[in-house]
Amino acid sequence: MSGEQAERDRHWLELACDLARLCPPSRTAFSVGAVIVGADGTELSRGFSRESDPKAHAEEAALAKPMEPADLGGATIYSSLEPCGRRLSRPRPCARLIVDAGIGRVVYAWREPSLFVEGDGEEVLRAAGIEVVWIGDLAERAREPNAHLL
């Protein structure tokens, strides 16, 4: 990955981590932020957990908003937490929603802890041919809005 791409990834992932601070607190779900960026580097959508629905995850909230272009194959979704591969609150986990949307790349900061479900979102994404990038040095920033759960 080029230095320029790494800088862009870091910028957008930091924004996703900051969005997680906007989440209404919950004792039963993580606070997560997500940003969808098009192939041309422009922001298409953003969301955070419980933004409009007490059960909504960040990636789900971002994907639910109207976006142009309709083809998301060149887009990247940045999430403060590894997109869930399993979920208790809805039938389709975020990793599956990302696959179904056709997004080609996922960048995240914090691997999902096994607090609510076993985290295997990265495996689901990779199995579908999606490029996954983990920027672990931002994990602490992603954990901060979740300190009450840890």
N, CA, C and O atoms as a GROMACS GRO file, in nm:
protein
  600
    1MET      N    1   0.085  -0.117   0.000
    1MET     CA    2   0.000   0.000   0.000
    1MET      C    3   0.089   0.123   0.000
    1MET      O    4   0.189   0.130   0.072
    2SER      N    5   0.053   0.221  -0.082
    2SER     CA    6   0.133   0.343  -0.091
    2SER      C    7   0.121   0.426   0.036
    2SER      O    8   0.024   0.412   0.112
    3GLY      N    9   0.218   0.512   0.058
    3GLY     CA   10   0.214   0.602   0.173
    3GLY      C   11   0.093   0.695   0.166
    3GLY      O   12   0.034   0.728   0.268
    4GLU      N   13   0.058   0.736   0.044
    4GLU     CA   14  -0.058   0.823   0.025
    4GLU      C   15  -0.187   0.750   0.063
    4GLU      O   16  -0.274   0.808   0.129
    5GLN      N   17  -0.200   0.624   0.022
    5GLN     CA   18  -0.319   0.544   0.057
    5GLN      C   19  -0.324   0.523   0.208
    5GLN      O   20  -0.432   0.531   0.268
    6ALA      N   21  -0.210   0.495   0.270
    6ALA     CA   22  -0.206   0.475   0.415
    6ALA      C   23  -0.250   0.601   0.489
    6ALA      O   24  -0.320   0.592   0.590
    7GLU      N   25  -0.210   0.718   0.439
    7GLU     CA   26  -0.253   0.845   0.500
    7GLU      C   27  -0.402   0.865   0.486
    7GLU      O   28  -0.469   0.906   0.581
    8ARG      N   29  -0.456   0.836   0.367
    8ARG     CA   30  -0.602   0.848   0.346
    8ARG      C   31  -0.676   0.753   0.439
    8ARG      O   32  -0.774   0.791   0.503
    9ASP      N   33  -0.629   0.629   0.446
    9ASP     CA   34  -0.694   0.530   0.532
    9ASP      C   35  -0.696   0.578   0.677
    9ASP      O   36  -0.798   0.568   0.745
   10ARG      N   37  -0.585   0.629   0.722
   10ARG     CA   38  -0.575   0.677   0.860
   10ARG      C   39  -0.672   0.794   0.884
   10ARG      O   40  -0.740   0.798   0.987
   11HIS      N   41  -0.677   0.888   0.791
   11HIS     CA   42  -0.767   1.003   0.804
   11HIS      C   43  -0.912   0.958   0.821
   11HIS      O   44  -0.980   0.999   0.915
   12TRP      N   45  -0.959   0.873   0.729
   12TRP     CA   46  -1.099   0.831   0.733
   12TRP      C   47  -1.128   0.742   0.854
   12TRP      O   48  -1.236   0.750   0.912
   13LEU      N   49  -1.032   0.659   0.892
   13LEU     CA   50  -1.053   0.572   1.008
   13LEU      C   51  -1.057   0.654   1.137
   13LEU      O   52  -1.133   0.621   1.228
   14GLU      N   53  -0.976   0.757   1.145
   14GLU     CA   54  -0.982   0.846   1.262
   14GLU      C   55  -1.120   0.912   1.272
   14GLU      O   56  -1.175   0.926   1.381
   15LEU      N   57  -1.176   0.953   1.158
   15LEU     CA   58  -1.310   1.010   1.157
   15LEU      C   59  -1.412   0.907   1.207
   15LEU      O   60  -1.499   0.940   1.287
   16ALA      N   61  -1.401   0.783   1.160
   16ALA     CA   62  -1.493   0.678   1.206
   16ALA      C   63  -1.483   0.660   1.358
   16ALA      O   64  -1.584   0.645   1.426
   17CYS      N   65  -1.361   0.662   1.409
   17CYS     CA   66  -1.342   0.649   1.555
   17CYS      C   67  -1.407   0.766   1.628
   17CYS      O   68  -1.466   0.748   1.735
   18ASP      N   69  -1.396   0.887   1.572
   18ASP     CA   70  -1.458   1.004   1.634
   18ASP      C   71  -1.610   0.996   1.630
   18ASP      O   72  -1.676   1.038   1.724
   19LEU      N   73  -1.666   0.941   1.522
   19LEU     CA   74  -1.811   0.926   1.512
   19LEU      C   75  -1.866   0.834   1.622
   19LEU      O   76  -1.979   0.850   1.667
   20ALA      N   77  -1.785   0.737   1.664
   20ALA     CA   78  -1.829   0.644   1.769
   20ALA      C   79  -1.862   0.717   1.899
   20ALA      O   80  -1.942   0.669   1.979
   21ARG      N   81  -1.802   0.832   1.920
   21ARG     CA   82  -1.829   0.912   2.041
   21ARG      C   83  -1.970   0.971   2.040
   21ARG      O   84  -2.018   1.013   2.145
   22LEU      N   85  -2.036   0.974   1.925
   22LEU     CA   86  -2.171   1.029   1.914
   22LEU      C   87  -2.279   0.928   1.951
   22LEU      O   88  -2.396   0.964   1.964
   23CYS      N   89  -2.242   0.803   1.969
   23CYS     CA   90  -2.339   0.697   1.995
   23CYS      C   91  -2.407   0.714   2.131
   23CYS      O   92  -2.340   0.742   2.230
   24PRO      N   93  -2.540   0.698   2.136
   24PRO     CA   94  -2.605   0.693   2.266
   24PRO      C   95  -2.547   0.573   2.343
   24PRO      O   96  -2.531   0.466   2.284
   25PRO      N   97  -2.515   0.589   2.472
   25PRO     CA   98  -2.454   0.478   2.547
   25PRO      C   99  -2.545   0.355   2.554
   25PRO      O  100  -2.668   0.366   2.553
   26SER      N  101  -2.483   0.240   2.560
   26SER     CA  102  -2.556   0.113   2.570
   26SER      C  103  -2.474   0.016   2.654
   26SER      O  104  -2.351   0.015   2.646
   27ARG      N  105  -2.542  -0.065   2.733
   27ARG     CA  106  -2.475  -0.170   2.810
   27ARG      C  107  -2.473  -0.301   2.730
   27ARG      O  108  -2.410  -0.398   2.772
   28THR      N  109  -2.541  -0.303   2.616
   28THR     CA  110  -2.554  -0.428   2.540
   28THR      C  111  -2.501  -0.421   2.398
   28THR      O  112  -2.521  -0.514   2.319
   29ALA      N  113  -2.433  -0.311   2.363
   29ALA     CA  114  -2.380  -0.298   2.226
   29ALA      C  115  -2.263  -0.202   2.225
   29ALA      O  116  -2.255  -0.111   2.307
   30PHE      N  117  -2.173  -0.223   2.130
   30PHE     CA  118  -2.056  -0.136   2.115
   30PHE      C  119  -2.096  -0.002   2.052
   30PHE      O  120  -2.195   0.006   1.979
   31SER      N  121  -2.018   0.100   2.081
   31SER     CA  122  -2.030   0.230   2.015
   31SER      C  123  -1.930   0.231   1.901
   31SER      O  124  -1.809   0.219   1.923
   32VAL      N  125  -1.981   0.245   1.780
   32VAL     CA  126  -1.900   0.231   1.659
   32VAL      C  127  -1.934   0.342   1.562
   32VAL      O  128  -2.049   0.386   1.554
   33GLY      N  129  -1.835   0.388   1.487
   33GLY     CA  130  -1.856   0.483   1.380
   33GLY      C  131  -1.812   0.424   1.248
   33GLY      O  132  -1.721   0.340   1.244
   34ALA      N  133  -1.875   0.467   1.138
   34ALA     CA  134  -1.840   0.416   1.005
   34ALA      C  135  -1.853   0.527   0.901
   34ALA      O  136  -1.940   0.613   0.910
   35VAL      N  137  -1.763   0.522   0.802
   35VAL     CA  138  -1.764   0.618   0.691
   35VAL      C  139  -1.745   0.538   0.562
   35VAL      O  140  -1.657   0.452   0.554
   36ILE      N  141  -1.826   0.568   0.462
   36ILE     CA  142  -1.811   0.506   0.330
   36ILE      C  143  -1.751   0.610   0.237
   36ILE      O  144  -1.803   0.721   0.224
   37VAL      N  145  -1.641   0.573   0.171
   37VAL     CA  146  -1.567   0.665   0.083
   37VAL      C  147  -1.561   0.602  -0.056
   37VAL      O  148  -1.525   0.485  -0.072
   38GLY      N  149  -1.595   0.682  -0.156
   38GLY     CA  150  -1.594   0.634  -0.294
   38GLY      C  151  -1.454   0.615  -0.349
   38GLY      O  152  -1.356   0.658  -0.288
   39ALA      N  153  -1.445   0.551  -0.464
   39ALA     CA  154  -1.317   0.524  -0.528
   39ALA      C  155  -1.241   0.654  -0.558
   39ALA      O  156  -1.118   0.654  -0.565
   40ASP      N  157  -1.314   0.764  -0.576
   40ASP     CA  158  -1.251   0.893  -0.605
   40ASP      C  159  -1.207   0.967  -0.479
   40ASP      O  160  -1.156   1.079  -0.487
   41GLY      N  161  -1.227   0.906  -0.361
   41GLY     CA  162  -1.182   0.966  -0.236
   41GLY      C  163  -1.283   1.058  -0.170
   41GLY      O  164  -1.251   1.122  -0.070
   42THR      N  165  -1.404   1.067  -0.223
   42THR     CA  166  -1.506   1.153  -0.162
   42THR      C  167  -1.594   1.072  -0.068
   42THR      O  168  -1.623   0.955  -0.091
   43GLU      N  169  -1.636   1.138   0.039
   43GLU     CA  170  -1.725   1.072   0.135
   43GLU      C  171  -1.863   1.053   0.072
   43GLU      O  172  -1.921   1.146   0.016
   44LEU      N  173  -1.913   0.930   0.083
   44LEU     CA  174  -2.046   0.898   0.031
   44LEU      C  175  -2.151   0.896   0.142
   44LEU      O  176  -2.266   0.933   0.120
   45SER      N  177  -2.109   0.851   0.262
   45SER     CA  178  -2.204   0.835   0.371
   45SER      C  179  -2.128   0.814   0.501
   45SER      O  180  -2.011   0.777   0.501
   46ARG      N  181  -2.197   0.838   0.612
   46ARG     CA  182  -2.140   0.810   0.743
   46ARG      C  183  -2.252   0.770   0.837
   46ARG      O  184  -2.369   0.801   0.814
   47GLY      N  185  -2.215   0.700   0.943
   47GLY     CA  186  -2.316   0.659   1.040
   47GLY      C  187  -2.250   0.617   1.170
   47GLY      O  188  -2.128   0.599   1.176
   48PHE      N  189  -2.331   0.603   1.272
   48PHE     CA  190  -2.282   0.553   1.400
   48PHE      C  191  -2.388   0.467   1.465
   48PHE      O  192  -2.507   0.479   1.433
   49SER      N  193  -2.347   0.384   1.555
   49SER     CA  194  -2.437   0.290   1.622
   49SER      C  195  -2.551   0.364   1.691
   49SER      O  196  -2.530   0.466   1.756
   50ARG      N  197  -2.672   0.310   1.675
   50ARG     CA  198  -2.793   0.363   1.738
   50ARG      C  199  -2.828   0.505   1.693
   50ARG      O  200  -2.899   0.578   1.763
   51GLU      N  201  -2.776   0.543   1.576
   51GLU     CA  202  -2.800   0.678   1.524
   51GLU      C  203  -2.949   0.707   1.506
   51GLU      O  204  -2.997   0.812   1.548
   52SER      N  205  -3.021   0.615   1.444
   52SER     CA  206  -3.163   0.638   1.416
   52SER      C  207  -3.252   0.526   1.467
   52SER      O  208  -3.375   0.533   1.456
   53ASP      N  209  -3.190   0.422   1.522
   53ASP     CA  210  -3.264   0.304   1.567
   53ASP      C  211  -3.180   0.241   1.679
   53ASP      O  212  -3.060   0.225   1.662
   54PRO      N  213  -3.241   0.205   1.791
   54PRO     CA  214  -3.162   0.151   1.903
   54PRO      C  215  -3.086   0.023   1.871
   54PRO      O  216  -2.994  -0.015   1.944
   55LYS      N  217  -3.122  -0.045   1.761
   55LYS     CA  218  -3.053  -0.169   1.724
   55LYS      C  219  -2.958  -0.151   1.607
   55LYS      O  220  -2.889  -0.246   1.568
   56ALA      N  221  -2.951  -0.030   1.550
   56ALA     CA  222  -2.870  -0.007   1.430
   56ALA      C  223  -2.721  -0.006   1.462
   56ALA      O  224  -2.677   0.059   1.557
   57HIS      N  225  -2.645  -0.078   1.383
   57HIS     CA  226  -2.499  -0.075   1.390
   57HIS      C  227  -2.449   0.035   1.297
   57HIS      O  228  -2.522   0.079   1.208
   58ALA      N  229  -2.326   0.080   1.316
   58ALA     CA  230  -2.271   0.193   1.240
   58ALA      C  231  -2.268   0.166   1.090
   58ALA      O  232  -2.310   0.250   1.011
   59GLU      N  233  -2.218   0.050   1.052
   59GLU     CA  234  -2.208   0.018   0.909
   59GLU      C  235  -2.348   0.013   0.847
   59GLU      O  236  -2.369   0.061   0.735
   60GLU      N  237  -2.441  -0.045   0.919
   60GLU     CA  238  -2.580  -0.054   0.875
   60GLU      C  239  -2.639   0.087   0.856
   60GLU      O  240  -2.708   0.113   0.758
   61ALA      N  241  -2.613   0.177   0.952
   61ALA     CA  242  -2.663   0.314   0.943
   61ALA      C  243  -2.605   0.386   0.821
   61ALA      O  244  -2.677   0.455   0.750
   62ALA      N  245  -2.475   0.370   0.798
   62ALA     CA  246  -2.411   0.434   0.682
   62ALA      C  247  -2.464   0.377   0.551
   62ALA      O  248  -2.489   0.452   0.456
   63LEU      N  249  -2.482   0.246   0.545
   63LEU     CA  250  -2.530   0.182   0.422
   63LEU      C  251  -2.676   0.216   0.393
   63LEU      O  252  -2.719   0.210   0.277
   64ALA      N  253  -2.753   0.251   0.495
   64ALA     CA  254  -2.896   0.280   0.476
   64ALA      C  255  -2.922   0.418   0.416
   64ALA      O  256  -3.033   0.445   0.370
   65LYS      N  257  -2.822   0.504   0.415
   65LYS     CA  258  -2.840   0.639   0.363
   65LYS      C  259  -2.825   0.640   0.210
   65LYS      O  260  -2.748   0.562   0.155
   66PRO      N  261  -2.899   0.729   0.143
   66PRO     CA  262  -2.887   0.736  -0.003
   66PRO      C  263  -2.746   0.777  -0.044
   66PRO      O  264  -2.687   0.869   0.012
   67MET      N  265  -2.694   0.707  -0.144
   67MET     CA  266  -2.557   0.734  -0.190
   67MET      C  267  -2.550   0.732  -0.341
   67MET      O  268  -2.624   0.658  -0.407
   68GLU      N  269  -2.463   0.812  -0.394
   68GLU     CA  270  -2.425   0.806  -0.535
   68GLU      C  271  -2.275   0.785  -0.536
   68GLU      O  272  -2.208   0.850  -0.455
   69PRO      N  273  -2.218   0.706  -0.615
   69PRO     CA  274  -2.281   0.623  -0.718
   69PRO      C  275  -2.342   0.496  -0.657
   69PRO      O  276  -2.312   0.459  -0.544
   70ALA      N  277  -2.427   0.433  -0.736
   70ALA     CA  278  -2.490   0.310  -0.690
   70ALA      C  279  -2.390   0.194  -0.685
   70ALA      O  280  -2.403   0.104  -0.602
   71ASP      N  281  -2.289   0.197  -0.772
   71ASP     CA  282  -2.187   0.091  -0.774
   71ASP      C  283  -2.082   0.120  -0.668
   71ASP      O  284  -2.006   0.217  -0.678
   72LEU      N  285  -2.078   0.036  -0.565
   72LEU     CA  286  -1.986   0.058  -0.453
   72LEU      C  287  -1.862  -0.031  -0.461
   72LEU      O  288  -1.787  -0.041  -0.364
   73GLY      N  289  -1.839  -0.096  -0.575
   73GLY     CA  290  -1.726  -0.187  -0.590
   73GLY      C  291  -1.591  -0.124  -0.562
   73GLY      O  292  -1.501  -0.191  -0.510
   74GLY      N  293  -1.575   0.002  -0.593
   74GLY     CA  294  -1.448   0.071  -0.568
   74GLY      C  295  -1.447   0.145  -0.436
   74GLY      O  296  -1.348   0.211  -0.402
   75ALA      N  297  -1.555   0.136  -0.360
   75ALA     CA  298  -1.566   0.210  -0.233
   75ALA      C  299  -1.497   0.135  -0.120
   75ALA      O  300  -1.474   0.014  -0.126
   76THR      N  301  -1.465   0.211  -0.015
   76THR     CA  302  -1.410   0.156   0.109
   76THR      C  303  -1.500   0.198   0.222
   76THR      O  304  -1.546   0.312   0.228
   77ILE      N  305  -1.528   0.105   0.314
   77ILE     CA  306  -1.598   0.141   0.436
   77ILE      C  307  -1.496   0.136   0.550
   77ILE      O  308  -1.425   0.037   0.568
   78TYR      N  309  -1.492   0.244   0.625
   78TYR     CA  310  -1.403   0.257   0.740
   78TYR      C  311  -1.488   0.240   0.865
   78TYR      O  312  -1.590   0.308   0.881
   79SER      N  313  -1.448   0.149   0.952
   79SER     CA  314  -1.525   0.123   1.074
   79SER      C  315  -1.432   0.119   1.193
   79SER      O  316  -1.323   0.061   1.187
   80SER      N  317  -1.474   0.182   1.302
   80SER     CA  318  -1.390   0.182   1.421
   80SER      C  319  -1.376   0.041   1.479
   80SER      O  320  -1.276   0.012   1.546
   81LEU      N  321  -1.474  -0.045   1.455
   81LEU     CA  322  -1.473  -0.183   1.504
   81LEU      C  323  -1.486  -0.279   1.386
   81LEU      O  324  -1.555  -0.249   1.288
   82GLU      N  325  -1.420  -0.392   1.395
   82GLU     CA  326  -1.436  -0.497   1.293
   82GLU      C  327  -1.584  -0.519   1.268
   82GLU      O  328  -1.659  -0.542   1.363
   83PRO      N  329  -1.631  -0.512   1.144
   83PRO     CA  330  -1.773  -0.535   1.116
   83PRO      C  331  -1.815  -0.673   1.168
   83PRO      O  332  -1.745  -0.773   1.152
   84CYS      N  333  -1.932  -0.675   1.232
   84CYS     CA  334  -1.977  -0.800   1.294
   84CYS      C  335  -2.004  -0.907   1.191
   84CYS      O  336  -2.060  -0.880   1.084
   85GLY      N  337  -1.964  -1.029   1.223
   85GLY     CA  338  -1.991  -1.145   1.140
   85GLY      C  339  -2.109  -1.225   1.192
   85GLY      O  340  -2.165  -1.310   1.123
   86ARG      N  341  -2.145  -1.197   1.317
   86ARG     CA  342  -2.262  -1.257   1.382
   86ARG      C  343  -2.330  -1.147   1.460
   86ARG      O  344  -2.269  -1.048   1.500
   87ARG      N  345  -2.460  -1.167   1.481
   87ARG     CA  346  -2.535  -1.059   1.545
   87ARG      C  347  -2.657  -1.116   1.616
   87ARG      O  348  -2.722  -1.207   1.565
   88LEU      N  349  -2.686  -1.064   1.732
   88LEU     CA  350  -2.802  -1.109   1.808
   88LEU      C  351  -2.926  -1.026   1.777
   88LEU      O  352  -3.038  -1.077   1.786
   89SER      N  353  -2.909  -0.898   1.742
   89SER     CA  354  -3.023  -0.806   1.730
   89SER      C  355  -3.093  -0.807   1.594
   89SER      O  356  -3.207  -0.761   1.584
   90ARG      N  357  -3.029  -0.860   1.491
   90ARG     CA  358  -3.090  -0.865   1.358
   90ARG      C  359  -3.038  -0.991   1.286
   90ARG      O  360  -2.935  -1.047   1.324
   91PRO      N  361  -3.112  -1.034   1.183
   91PRO     CA  362  -3.069  -1.157   1.115
   91PRO      C  363  -2.943  -1.143   1.030
   91PRO      O  364  -2.870  -1.240   1.012
   92ARG      N  365  -2.916  -1.023   0.976
   92ARG     CA  366  -2.800  -1.007   0.887
   92ARG      C  367  -2.694  -0.923   0.955
   92ARG      O  368  -2.718  -0.806   0.987
   93PRO      N  369  -2.576  -0.981   0.978
   93PRO     CA  370  -2.466  -0.904   1.039
   93PRO      C  371  -2.407  -0.804   0.940
   93PRO      O  372  -2.430  -0.813   0.819
   94CYS      N  373  -2.331  -0.709   0.992
   94CYS     CA  374  -2.275  -0.602   0.909
   94CYS      C  375  -2.182  -0.654   0.800
   94CYS      O  376  -2.181  -0.601   0.689
   95ALA      N  377  -2.103  -0.757   0.829
   95ALA     CA  378  -2.015  -0.811   0.726
   95ALA      C  379  -2.096  -0.857   0.605
   95ALA      O  380  -2.056  -0.833   0.491
   96ARG      N  381  -2.209  -0.921   0.629
   96ARG     CA  382  -2.296  -0.966   0.520
   96ARG      C  383  -2.358  -0.846   0.447
   96ARG      O  384  -2.368  -0.848   0.325
   97LEU      N  385  -2.398  -0.742   0.521
   97LEU     CA  386  -2.454  -0.622   0.458
   97LEU      C  387  -2.351  -0.556   0.366
   97LEU      O  388  -2.385  -0.509   0.257
   98ILE      N  389  -2.225  -0.554   0.409
   98ILE     CA  390  -2.116  -0.497   0.329
   98ILE      C  391  -2.095  -0.579   0.202
   98ILE      O  392  -2.081  -0.524   0.092
   99VAL      N  393  -2.092  -0.711   0.217
   99VAL     CA  394  -2.077  -0.800   0.101
   99VAL      C  395  -2.192  -0.776   0.003
   99VAL      O  396  -2.170  -0.759  -0.116
  100ASP      N  397  -2.314  -0.775   0.055
  100ASP     CA  398  -2.433  -0.759  -0.031
  100ASP      C  399  -2.436  -0.623  -0.101
  100ASP      O  400  -2.491  -0.611  -0.211
  101ALA      N  401  -2.378  -0.520  -0.038
  101ALA     CA  402  -2.374  -0.385  -0.098
  101ALA      C  403  -2.271  -0.378  -0.210
  101ALA      O  404  -2.274  -0.285  -0.291
  102GLY      N  405  -2.180  -0.474  -0.215
  102GLY     CA  406  -2.078  -0.476  -0.319
  102GLY      C  407  -1.955  -0.391  -0.289
  102GLY      O  408  -1.875  -0.364  -0.379
  103ILE      N  409  -1.938  -0.350  -0.164
  103ILE     CA  410  -1.820  -0.272  -0.126
  103ILE      C  411  -1.696  -0.361  -0.136
  103ILE      O  412  -1.698  -0.476  -0.091
  104GLY      N  413  -1.591  -0.308  -0.194
  104GLY     CA  414  -1.472  -0.390  -0.223
  104GLY      C  415  -1.363  -0.387  -0.118
  104GLY      O  416  -1.268  -0.466  -0.126
  105ARG      N  417  -1.373  -0.296  -0.019
  105ARG     CA  418  -1.262  -0.279   0.074
  105ARG      C  419  -1.315  -0.234   0.210
  105ARG      O  420  -1.406  -0.152   0.218
  106VAL      N  421  -1.257  -0.289   0.316
  106VAL     CA  422  -1.293  -0.254   0.453
  106VAL      C  423  -1.166  -0.223   0.530
  106VAL      O  424  -1.068  -0.298   0.523
  107VAL      N  425  -1.168  -0.112   0.605
  107VAL     CA  426  -1.056  -0.074   0.691
  107VAL      C  427  -1.114  -0.055   0.831
  107VAL      O  428  -1.212   0.017   0.849
  108TYR      N  429  -1.053  -0.120   0.931
  108TYR     CA  430  -1.104  -0.106   1.068
  108TYR      C  431  -0.990  -0.095   1.168
  108TYR      O  432  -0.875  -0.126   1.137
  109ALA      N  433  -1.025  -0.050   1.290
  109ALA     CA  434  -0.925  -0.022   1.393
  109ALA      C  435  -0.918  -0.126   1.503
  109ALA      O  436  -0.808  -0.161   1.548
  110TRP      N  437  -1.031  -0.178   1.548
  110TRP     CA  438  -1.036  -0.261   1.669
  110TRP      C  439  -1.101  -0.394   1.636
  110TRP      O  440  -1.214  -0.398   1.585
  111ARG      N  441  -1.032  -0.502   1.664
  111ARG     CA  442  -1.090  -0.636   1.643
  111ARG      C  443  -1.202  -0.656   1.744
  111ARG      O  444  -1.188  -0.623   1.862
  112GLU      N  445  -1.314  -0.710   1.698
  112GLU     CA  446  -1.429  -0.726   1.785
  112GLU      C  447  -1.399  -0.821   1.901
  112GLU      O  448  -1.366  -0.938   1.878
  113PRO      N  449  -1.410  -0.772   2.025
  113PRO     CA  450  -1.390  -0.861   2.140
  113PRO      C  451  -1.509  -0.957   2.151
  113PRO      O  452  -1.618  -0.928   2.101
  114SER      N  453  -1.488  -1.070   2.215
  114SER     CA  454  -1.594  -1.171   2.231
  114SER      C  455  -1.683  -1.139   2.350
  114SER      O  456  -1.708  -1.226   2.434
  115LEU      N  457  -1.730  -1.017   2.359
  115LEU     CA  458  -1.814  -0.975   2.470
  115LEU      C  459  -1.960  -1.014   2.448
  115LEU      O  460  -2.025  -1.065   2.540
  116PHE      N  461  -2.012  -0.992   2.328
  116PHE     CA  462  -2.152  -1.023   2.297
  116PHE      C  463  -2.164  -1.145   2.206
  116PHE      O  464  -2.247  -1.232   2.231
  117VAL      N  465  -2.083  -1.152   2.103
  117VAL     CA  466  -2.078  -1.266   2.012
  117VAL      C  467  -1.932  -1.290   1.974
  117VAL      O  468  -1.847  -1.204   1.997
  118GLU      N  469  -1.905  -1.405   1.917
  118GLU     CA  470  -1.770  -1.435   1.869
  118GLU      C  471  -1.746  -1.355   1.742
  118GLU      O  472  -1.822  -1.368   1.645
  119GLY      N  473  -1.641  -1.272   1.741
  119GLY     CA  474  -1.614  -1.186   1.627
  119GLY      C  475  -1.545  -1.260   1.514
  119GLY      O  476  -1.433  -1.309   1.530
  120ASP      N  477  -1.612  -1.268   1.399
  120ASP     CA  478  -1.550  -1.332   1.282
  120ASP      C  479  -1.583  -1.255   1.154
  120ASP      O  480  -1.586  -1.312   1.045
  121GLY      N  481  -1.608  -1.125   1.170
  121GLY     CA  482  -1.643  -1.044   1.053
  121GLY      C  483  -1.535  -1.039   0.948
  121GLY      O  484  -1.564  -1.043   0.828
  122GLU      N  485  -1.409  -1.030   0.991
  122GLU     CA  486  -1.300  -1.024   0.894
  122GLU      C  487  -1.298  -1.150   0.808
  122GLU      O  488  -1.277  -1.143   0.687
  123GLU      N  489  -1.319  -1.265   0.869
  123GLU     CA  490  -1.320  -1.391   0.794
  123GLU      C  491  -1.433  -1.394   0.691
  123GLU      O  492  -1.414  -1.438   0.578
  124VAL      N  493  -1.552  -1.345   0.730
  124VAL     CA  494  -1.666  -1.341   0.639
  124VAL      C  495  -1.633  -1.251   0.519
  124VAL      O  496  -1.659  -1.286   0.404
  125LEU      N  497  -1.575  -1.135   0.547
  125LEU     CA  498  -1.540  -1.040   0.440
  125LEU      C  499  -1.435  -1.098   0.346
  125LEU      O  500  -1.450  -1.092   0.224
  126ARG      N  501  -1.329  -1.154   0.402
  126ARG     CA  502  -1.222  -1.211   0.319
  126ARG      C  503  -1.273  -1.328   0.233
  126ARG      O  504  -1.234  -1.342   0.118
  127ALA      N  505  -1.361  -1.410   0.292
  127ALA     CA  506  -1.417  -1.523   0.217
  127ALA      C  507  -1.498  -1.475   0.096
  127ALA      O  508  -1.511  -1.548  -0.002
  128ALA      N  509  -1.550  -1.353   0.104
  128ALA     CA  510  -1.627  -1.296  -0.007
  128ALA      C  511  -1.538  -1.220  -0.106
  128ALA      O  512  -1.588  -1.162  -0.202
  129GLY      N  513  -1.407  -1.221  -0.082
  129GLY     CA  514  -1.314  -1.155  -0.173
  129GLY      C  515  -1.294  -1.007  -0.147
  129GLY      O  516  -1.239  -0.936  -0.232
  130ILE      N  517  -1.336  -0.960  -0.031
  130ILE     CA  518  -1.320  -0.818   0.004
  130ILE      C  519  -1.182  -0.798   0.066
  130ILE      O  520  -1.138  -0.877   0.149
  131GLU      N  521  -1.114  -0.690   0.024
  131GLU     CA  522  -0.986  -0.655   0.083
  131GLU      C  523  -1.012  -0.598   0.222
  131GLU      O  524  -1.096  -0.510   0.239
  132VAL      N  525  -0.940  -0.650   0.322
  132VAL     CA  526  -0.957  -0.604   0.460
  132VAL      C  527  -0.823  -0.554   0.512
  132VAL      O  528  -0.720  -0.622   0.500
  133VAL      N  529  -0.825  -0.434   0.571
  133VAL     CA  530  -0.706  -0.372   0.629
  133VAL      C  531  -0.734  -0.342   0.775
  133VAL      O  532  -0.835  -0.280   0.809
  134TRP      N  533  -0.646  -0.387   0.862
  134TRP     CA  534  -0.657  -0.361   1.005
  134TRP      C  535  -0.548  -0.261   1.043
  134TRP      O  536  -0.430  -0.286   1.019
  135ILE      N  537  -0.588  -0.148   1.102
  135ILE     CA  538  -0.493  -0.048   1.150
  135ILE      C  539  -0.501  -0.049   1.302
  135ILE      O  540  -0.568   0.033   1.364
  136GLY      N  541  -0.430  -0.145   1.360
  136GLY     CA  542  -0.438  -0.173   1.502
  136GLY      C  543  -0.389  -0.063   1.594
  136GLY      O  544  -0.427  -0.059   1.711
  137ASP      N  545  -0.303   0.027   1.543
  137ASP     CA  546  -0.256   0.132   1.633
  137ASP      C  547  -0.365   0.236   1.663
  137ASP      O  548  -0.344   0.324   1.746
  138LEU      N  549  -0.481   0.227   1.596
  138LEU     CA  550  -0.595   0.313   1.629
  138LEU      C  551  -0.698   0.241   1.718
  138LEU      O  552  -0.803   0.297   1.748
  139ALA      N  553  -0.667   0.119   1.759
  139ALA     CA  554  -0.762   0.042   1.840
  139ALA      C  555  -0.797   0.111   1.971
  139ALA      O  556  -0.912   0.108   2.013
  140GLU      N  557  -0.699   0.172   2.035
  140GLU     CA  558  -0.728   0.240   2.162
  140GLU      C  559  -0.827   0.354   2.142
  140GLU      O  560  -0.916   0.375   2.225
  141ARG      N  561  -0.813   0.426   2.033
  141ARG     CA  562  -0.906   0.535   2.002
  141ARG      C  563  -1.048   0.480   1.980
  141ARG      O  564  -1.146   0.543   2.020
  142ALA      N  565  -1.057   0.364   1.919
  142ALA     CA  566  -1.188   0.300   1.896
  142ALA      C  567  -1.246   0.243   2.026
  142ALA      O  568  -1.368   0.238   2.041
  143ARG      N  569  -1.160   0.201   2.118
  143ARG     CA  570  -1.206   0.144   2.245
  143ARG      C  571  -1.261   0.250   2.340
  143ARG      O  572  -1.351   0.221   2.419
  144GLU      N  573  -1.208   0.372   2.334
  144GLU     CA  574  -1.242   0.476   2.432
  144GLU      C  575  -1.392   0.495   2.453
  144GLU      O  576  -1.435   0.500   2.568
  145PRO      N  577  -1.475   0.507   2.347
  145PRO     CA  578  -1.619   0.525   2.371
  145PRO      C  579  -1.688   0.399   2.427
  145PRO      O  580  -1.807   0.401   2.459
  146ASN      N  581  -1.612   0.293   2.439
  146ASN     CA  582  -1.665   0.165   2.489
  146ASN      C  583  -1.609   0.126   2.625
  146ASN      O  584  -1.628   0.014   2.671
  147ALA      N  585  -1.540   0.219   2.690
  147ALA     CA  586  -1.474   0.191   2.817
  147ALA      C  587  -1.571   0.135   2.922
  147ALA      O  588  -1.532   0.054   3.005
  148HIS      N  589  -1.697   0.180   2.917
  148HIS     CA  590  -1.796   0.132   3.015
  148HIS      C  591  -1.830  -0.016   2.998
  148HIS      O  592  -1.887  -0.076   3.089
  149LEU      N  593  -1.796  -0.075   2.883
  149LEU     CA  594  -1.825  -0.216   2.857
  149LEU      C  595  -1.707  -0.308   2.891
  149LEU      O  596  -1.724  -0.429   2.906
  150LEU      N  597  -1.588  -0.250   2.902
  150LEU     CA  598  -1.467  -0.331   2.914
  150LEU      C  599  -1.418  -0.342   3.057
  150LEU      O  600  -1.317  -0.407   3.083
   0.00000   0.00000   0.00000
